[in-house]
Amino acid sequence: MRFPLLLTSLLAISSLGLTLPRKEISPLQASAIQGGSVSYSFDSEGELNDFDLYSELARKPAVMDGSLYAWVMCEQKAVLKNYNLSSVILDTHIKTINPSGKIDCGLYLGGSGFTNNKDGATAWNVNVEHDVNKNVFALKLHRFSQGVWIGAAVERDNIPYRNNEVHLQVTVDSGVVAAYVNDNTTPTFSYYVGVASSTGLVGLRSYYAPDYFEDLTITAPQFTRDMTAFNQEYEADQKLDPTRYTDPTFAAMADLLTEIASTDLSQENQIDINEWTSRLASARERLQERRTYEELQTLIASYAGITNDNDQYTANSYASFAFTLGEAKKLVSTSSSKDISYWYAMLKSRGDALIAYSF
């Protein structure tokens, strides 16, 4: 085990009062950090052209099966080129090759002076450390200076390990590093490292472990926001005819459109814009067209003769269809437009979802 050389110096920073509560930024609502996002799905080797790759041995991190794999025999680094970032959100999903296997990897920030040597960097490293077959893991904030491991400034242990992966999100704002795991909106830790210390290159690190990164998204002011998908969705939804849809479902869409109209979108980062786009698309999918009793009867008639007497459909899909058909048949001409429209949509959905066996 390596012992920290200057750990007492790092802890002394805390004693000076520099870790007093500051604004905690959830990656899910990180509006204080402006800018667009660059995302890497690691579906092709070409994505690695944006990174400098480092390894103690000749073998370097490699793209395979839609992820970036590290090699177990040494420390490996993948560092984004050309961007010194001081305000940034980093987001990645980490897994290990062996189910419930070892993880020892994480995210670099404030980096410079990277080399192929072990510990070769001046950087901070938010690192996930999971032992084989354990149901918990640790999250640490390591410090490296001029190729020397200085120590762990922060260590949080006994974090529940679920589903053989860790979703790690890190924000850096005004010199405060905040780390989040498994989609929690409360940080696992927040630690003041200073603006100068936290400014630099960002990237990925693996330390002698069979890890892989499924993705990496970096949000920062240096990147231009992509408004294309949002603008297309927003403009289309603004043109919707409310008379075509049931009042409750269109009311939800109208409320969302009003909320967006009252929001200063210029202050929203790419994460926020993507969230608005998803919420609009979800509201549109939930819209139910107004249907008449006559239209419902026509739909019911179109399913006449559909049975499962010969087990041609899966039991679950037919049971759901049959239940919905029965409920739809209970309606009468004086039933509310809301109920008629709802059961029309449900019946159409269940009919389309019937799954036939292939013989």
CORPE-V160434 format. One record per residue. N is the residue number from 0. PSI is psi as a letter, one per 30 degrees, with the letter a starting at -180 (NA if undefined). Layout:
N&PSI / N&PSI
This chain:
0&k / 1&k / 2&k / 3&k / 4&e / 5&h / 6&e / 7&e / 8&e / 9&e / 10&f / 11&f / 12&e / 13&e / 14&f / 15&f / 16&g / 17&f / 18&g / 19&k / 20&k / 21&l / 22&j / 23&k / 24&j / 25&k / 26&f / 27&f / 28&h / 29&h / 30&f / 31&f / 32&j / 33&l / 34&a / 35&a / 36&k / 37&k / 38&k / 39&k / 40&f / 41&h / 42&f / 43&l / 44&f / 45&f / 46&f / 47&f / 48&f / 49&f / 50&k / 51&k / 52&k / 53&k / 54&k / 55&e / 56&l / 57&e / 58&k / 59&l / 60&k / 61&k / 62&k / 63&k / 64&h / 65&g / 66&l / 67&j / 68&k / 69&l / 70&k / 71&f / 72&f / 73&l / 74&k / 75&k / 76&k / 77&j / 78&k / 79&k / 80&l / 81&f / 82&j / 83&j / 84&k / 85&f / 86&j / 87&l / 88&k / 89&k / 90&k / 91&l / 92&k / 93&k / 94&l / 95&k / 96&e / 97&k / 98&k / 99&h / 100&a / 101&k / 102&k / 103&i / 104&l / 105&b / 106&k / 107&k / 108&l / 109&h / 110&l / 111&l / 112&h / 113&k / 114&l / 115&f / 116&l / 117&k / 118&g / 119&i / 120&l / 121&j / 122&l / 123&k / 124&j / 125&j / 126&k / 127&k / 128&j / 129&k / 130&l / 131&k / 132&g / 133&k / 134&g / 135&l / 136&l / 137&l / 138&k / 139&l / 140&j / 141&l / 142&k / 143&k / 144&j / 145&h / 146&g / 147&k / 148&j / 149&e / 150&l / 151&j / 152&f / 153&k / 154&k / 155&k / 156&l / 157&h / 158&k / 159&k / 160&j / 161&k / 162&g / 163&h / 164&l / 165&k / 166&j / 167&k / 168&k / 169&k / 170&k / 171&k / 172&k / 173&h / 174&g / 175&k / 176&k / 177&k / 178&k / 179&k / 180&k / 181&h / 182&g / 183&k / 184&f / 185&k / 186&k / 187&e / 188&l / 189&k / 190&k / 191&j / 192&f / 193&k / 194&e / 195&e / 196&e / 197&f / 198&k / 199&a / 200&l / 201&l / 202&a / 203&k / 204&k / 205&k / 206&j / 207&h / 208&l / 209&i / 210&l / 211&l / 212&k / 213&f / 214&l / 215&k / 216&k / 217&k / 218&k / 219&l / 220&f / 221&f / 222&k / 223&k / 224&k / 225&j / 226&g / 227&e / 228&e / 229&e / 230&e / 231&e / 232&e / 233&e / 234&e / 235&e / 236&e / 237&f / 238&g / 239&k / 240&j / 241&f / 242&f / 243&f / 244&l / 245&k / 246&e / 247&e / 248&e / 249&f / 250&e / 251&e / 252&e / 253&e / 254&e / 255&e / 256&e / 257&e / 258&e / 259&e / 260&f / 261&g / 262&k / 263&j / 264&f / 265&f / 266&g / 267&k / 268&a / 269&e / 270&e / 271&e / 272&e / 273&e / 274&e / 275&e / 276&e / 277&e / 278&e / 279&e / 280&e / 281&e / 282&e / 283&e / 284&f / 285&f / 286&k / 287&k / 288&k / 289&k / 290&k / 291&l / 292&e / 293&e / 294&e / 295&e / 296&e / 297&e / 298&e / 299&e / 300&e / 301&f / 302&g / 303&k / 304&f / 305&j / 306&l / 307&h / 308&e / 309&g / 310&h / 311&f / 312&l / 313&k / 314&e / 315&e / 316&e / 317&e / 318&e / 319&e / 320&e / 321&e / 322&e / 323&e / 324&e / 325&e / 326&e / 327&e / 328&f / 329&f / 330&l / 331&l / 332&f / 333&g / 334&l / 335&l / 336&e / 337&e / 338&e / 339&e / 340&e / 341&e / 342&f / 343&e / 344&e / 345&e / 346&e / 347&e / 348&e / 349&e / 350&e / 351&f / 352&g / 353&k / 354&j / 355&k / 356&k / 357&k / 358&NA
